[in-house]
Amino acid sequence: MRNPRNSSDDVTGHGREKRALVTLDCEMRQSTRPWKRVQLEDISPSGFRISQFPDCNPQIPLRIRIPGLELLPAKVRWQEGNDVGCEFASPLHVAVFEHIVKRART
């Protein structure tokens, strides 16, 4: 799968939309598989990148649990090694995006 990464600054505006580099521990689940701890490494209103999800199946939708938020459905858009890029089923409201970024940096 193609990897359209964009990560040169803490918050980049280059490319399609604002993307923030973060380090945030989350949980992710595909179908009825057990919850897995993952590290969210960057996020934008439309998606995110996580590291170390080696048994990810790109064909199966997933749900991510970001601390302090409801479960968010997403789908895998690309996979490179153990890194996975996902797209939210519905884009995040800009205020929710900014809250996640601020919380990840404190």
N, C-alpha and C positions, 0 to 999 in steps of 0.2 A: 504494500500500500504506500502511496506517496505521502511524504511528510512535508507539509507546508509551514514549517516552523518560522518564527519571526521573533528573535529575542536578542536585541542589542542593548537596550536600556532597561531600567526598572519598570518604567511604563512607556511603551512605545506607541506611537500613533502612525507609524509607517504601515503601509499595506491596507488591509480591509478595515480594521477597527482597533480601538485601544486594547492593548494586551498588557497585563501586569505579571512580572515575575514574583512569585510568592513561594513560601514553603509552609504547607499546611497539611497536617495529618487528617485524613478522611477515611471513610469506609465505602467500599464499592461492592456491588452484587450484580451478578448476571443470572437472570431467571431464578431458579430455586437453589442455585449454588450457595455455599456459605458466604457470609460477609468476609471481605478481605480488607486489611489495613493497607492503604496506599498513601503516597505523598503527592499532593497536588503541587505542581511546579510552576505552572503559569495558567492564567485564566483571562478570558475576555467575556463580554456579555453573551457571546454565542457558543463558547466552548471552553475546553480546558485540556491541559496535558498532565498526565500522571506518569510516575516512574515505578518500575518494579511491579508489573502486573503480567508475569510470564505466561500464565495459562489463560489469557484473555482470548475469547472467541469473537472475532470481529463480526460474525453473523448474528450474534445475540445482543439485543438491546440491554442496557444496564441502568442501574440506579446508583447515584452517589449521595452519600450522607455527609454534607459539609457541616461542621459544628455550628449549631445555632440556627440552622435552616431546615425546612422540610425536605423530604426526599426529592431529588431532582432526576427525572428520567433523561437519558441521553443515548446516543448511538456512537459506535466506534467509526471514526473517519479515516484513521491511518494507524499503522503499528510499525515500529522500528525497533527491533530487539524486544526489550521489556518495556519500552516507552510506548504509551498509547495516547493518541489525540482523539478527543471526543467532542461531539456537538450536542448541546442541550436540545431537548425536544422543543422547548420554547425559550427564546433568549431571555436572559436576566434583565430585570429593570435596572437602569443605570444606578439607582440608589442602592440596590442589593449588591451589584458589582462593586461599588465603592466601599460598602460596608465590609465585604469579604476581604478586599485588599487592605483596608485599614486594620481590620482585626488580625490579619496574617502578619502584619508588620509590628504589632505591639507585643 
